[in-house]
Amino acid sequence: MQAALALAVLSANRLQADLRLIATQQAIDPCALNEWLRGQGLAVQGECILGGPALPGSSQEFDRFDGELMLAACSRCAADALAELPVEDLVCLLHPDDPGLRDAAPGDGGSAALLARTDLRFAVGTQRFQQHLVGRGFPHLAQQATSFEPADRQAAAAMPPPPASGRDVFLFEVMAPVDRQRFAIGLDAIEQALALGVLDPQRWDFLFAAPGLPQVTLRQGQRPTSLDHLDAGAAWQARQQALLALRLPPPGAALPPPLGVAAEHAVVVVATAVPADAAPGAIHGAIPGAIPGALVCALQRDAVVQALRQAVERLGGDAHPSRRQPGAAPARDDAPGLAATAALLTAGR
């Protein structure tokens, strides 16, 4: 929400306009708002009008907008506002703390229906979350959405520190709809990889993202951390820590890019159905539409183990990026800051 507020202030100042803030849950404290703005080096040049909390489905707050630019700070606010506002006057802010967005998939309705629209303007914080949404099946957001980093210090903080244990992170993700059969195959493959020494239990901390499935303890005694038990922000950061990920997409689903599933430098194994005439074991780019840089294999224990072996070999002895030698971390594309994003959103108005 801090990024939304800063973006709103910058946009209003560029337009030499008054700023209207509408709360959704509780009234805005003017003193706290002023203190926060001063701390960020921001000031509203025009008048700042505080309103709300707005009632769901009520037009009382939105019917006064006439040609004004509105920034909706969450998907629910955007859905409410779209019933009252012209599309060209609304910008939807997308961010990983919005619980309706992280696991959205095409056809789900709700926030997914909002993401699927091609007639809206989107501002996505951050570039990594934009890549995550593209990977979830919304490819138009790669071109039609503007990504930004809230601030240099916040962008640096977006990469979470390495695990306190000093080990690297392995992410096992069973994508919805979840079924126990797919989960059991993946779990069996992980335990087999541990038994064969493919995965060194001294190197890896395990994160499991499989909604609705019970907690498990691996045969080697490790108890994986469940993302179901983490809040939205912690779960998002946990995904970004993974150096190695095993992803099980739903049967028949198109192969999604691994972006957003794990850190940019991670190796992602995708276990799915493959053509009957495909070569056994791990397949790299052999399936039409397969993801460059990912290891795609059959959803079979031995094939997954072989793919994990190749993934570990590709990683070599590299540990978490914070423990690598300087310069070993991959280059990162520049993304505009809030000021540049405000300039884009207000251009021509």
Secondary structure as the mmCIF struct_conf table of DSSP 4:
data_model
#
loop_
_struct_conf.conf_type_id
_struct_conf.id
_struct_conf.beg_label_comp_id
_struct_conf.beg_label_asym_id
_struct_conf.beg_label_seq_id
_struct_conf.end_label_comp_id
_struct_conf.end_label_asym_id
_struct_conf.end_label_seq_id
HELX_RH_AL_P HELX_RH_AL_P1 GLN A 2 ARG A 14
TURN_TY1_P TURN_TY1_P1 LEU A 15 GLN A 16
STRN STRN1 LEU A 19 ILE A 22
BEND BEND1 THR A 24 GLN A 26
HELX_RH_AL_P HELX_RH_AL_P2 PRO A 30 GLY A 39
TURN_TY1_P TURN_TY1_P2 GLN A 40 GLY A 41
BEND BEND2 GLN A 45 GLY A 46
STRN STRN2 CYS A 48 GLY A 51
HELX_LH_PP_P HELX_LH_PP_P1 PRO A 53 LEU A 55
TURN_TY1_P TURN_TY1_P3 PRO A 56 GLY A 57
TURN_TY1_P TURN_TY1_P4 GLN A 60 ARG A 64
BEND BEND3 ASP A 66 GLY A 67
STRN STRN3 MET A 70 ALA A 72
BEND BEND4 ALA A 73 CYS A 74
HELX_RH_AL_P HELX_RH_AL_P3 SER A 75 LEU A 82
TURN_TY1_P TURN_TY1_P5 ALA A 83 GLU A 84
BEND BEND5 LEU A 85 LEU A 85
HELX_RH_3T_P HELX_RH_3T_P1 VAL A 87 ASP A 89
STRN STRN4 LEU A 90 LEU A 94
TURN_TY1_P TURN_TY1_P6 PRO A 96 ASP A 97
TURN_TY1_P TURN_TY1_P7 PRO A 99 ASP A 103
TURN_TY1_P TURN_TY1_P8 PRO A 106 GLY A 107
TURN_TY1_P TURN_TY1_P9 GLY A 110 GLY A 110
HELX_RH_AL_P HELX_RH_AL_P4 SER A 111 ALA A 116
BEND BEND6 THR A 118 LEU A 120
STRN STRN5 ARG A 121 GLY A 125
HELX_RH_AL_P HELX_RH_AL_P5 GLN A 127 GLY A 135
TURN_TY1_P TURN_TY1_P10 ARG A 136 GLY A 137
TURN_TY1_P TURN_TY1_P11 PRO A 139 HIS A 140
HELX_RH_AL_P HELX_RH_AL_P6 LEU A 141 GLN A 144
STRN STRN6 ALA A 145 PHE A 148
STRN STRN7 GLU A 149 GLU A 149
BEND BEND7 PRO A 150 PRO A 150
HELX_RH_AL_P HELX_RH_AL_P7 ASP A 152 ALA A 158
BEND BEND8 MET A 159 MET A 159
HELX_LH_PP_P HELX_LH_PP_P2 PRO A 160 PRO A 163
TURN_TY1_P TURN_TY1_P12 ALA A 164 SER A 165
BEND BEND9 GLY A 166 GLY A 166
STRN STRN8 ASP A 168 VAL A 174
HELX_LH_PP_P HELX_LH_PP_P3 MET A 175 MET A 175
BEND BEND10 ALA A 176 PRO A 177
HELX_LH_PP_P HELX_LH_PP_P4 VAL A 178 VAL A 178
HELX_RH_AL_P HELX_RH_AL_P8 ARG A 180 ALA A 195
TURN_TY1_P TURN_TY1_P13 LEU A 196 GLY A 197
BEND BEND11 VAL A 198 LEU A 199
TURN_TY1_P TURN_TY1_P14 PRO A 201 ARG A 203
STRN STRN9 TRP A 204 ALA A 209
TURN_TY1_P TURN_TY1_P15 PRO A 211 GLY A 212
HELX_LH_PP_P HELX_LH_PP_P5 LEU A 213 GLN A 215
TURN_TY1_P TURN_TY1_P16 ARG A 219 GLN A 220
BEND BEND12 GLY A 221 GLY A 221
HELX_LH_PP_P HELX_LH_PP_P6 PRO A 224 PRO A 224
STRN STRN10 THR A 225 SER A 226
HELX_RH_3T_P HELX_RH_3T_P2 LEU A 227 HIS A 229
BEND BEND13 LEU A 230 LEU A 230
HELX_RH_AL_P HELX_RH_AL_P9 ALA A 232 GLN A 241
STRN STRN11 ALA A 242 LEU A 248
HELX_LH_PP_P HELX_LH_PP_P7 PRO A 249 PRO A 250
TURN_TY1_P TURN_TY1_P17 PRO A 251 GLY A 252
HELX_LH_PP_P HELX_LH_PP_P8 ALA A 253 PRO A 257
STRN STRN12 LEU A 259 LEU A 259
TURN_TY1_P TURN_TY1_P18 GLY A 260 VAL A 261
STRN STRN13 ALA A 262 ALA A 262
TURN_TY1_P TURN_TY1_P19 GLU A 264 HIS A 265
STRN STRN14 VAL A 267 THR A 272
TURN_TY1_P TURN_TY1_P20 ALA A 276 ASP A 277
BEND BEND14 ALA A 278 ALA A 278
HELX_LH_PP_P HELX_LH_PP_P9 ALA A 279 ALA A 279
BEND BEND15 PRO A 280 GLY A 281
STRN STRN15 ALA A 282 ILE A 283
BEND BEND16 HIS A 284 GLY A 285
BEND BEND17 ILE A 287 ILE A 287
TURN_TY1_P TURN_TY1_P21 PRO A 288 GLY A 289
HELX_LH_PP_P HELX_LH_PP_P10 ALA A 290 ILE A 291
TURN_TY1_P TURN_TY1_P22 PRO A 292 GLY A 293
BEND BEND18 ALA A 294 ALA A 294
STRN STRN16 LEU A 295 ALA A 298
BEND BEND19 LEU A 299 GLN A 300
HELX_RH_AL_P HELX_RH_AL_P10 ARG A 301 LEU A 315
TURN_TY1_P TURN_TY1_P23 GLY A 316 GLY A 317
HELX_RH_3T_P HELX_RH_3T_P3 PRO A 321 ARG A 323
BEND BEND20 ARG A 324 ARG A 324
HELX_LH_PP_P HELX_LH_PP_P11 GLN A 325 GLN A 325
TURN_TY1_P TURN_TY1_P24 PRO A 326 GLY A 327
BEND BEND21 ALA A 329 ALA A 329
HELX_LH_PP_P HELX_LH_PP_P12 PRO A 330 ALA A 331
STRN STRN17 GLY A 337 GLY A 337
HELX_RH_AL_P HELX_RH_AL_P11 LEU A 338 THR A 346
TURN_TY1_P TURN_TY1_P25 ALA A 347 GLY A 348
#
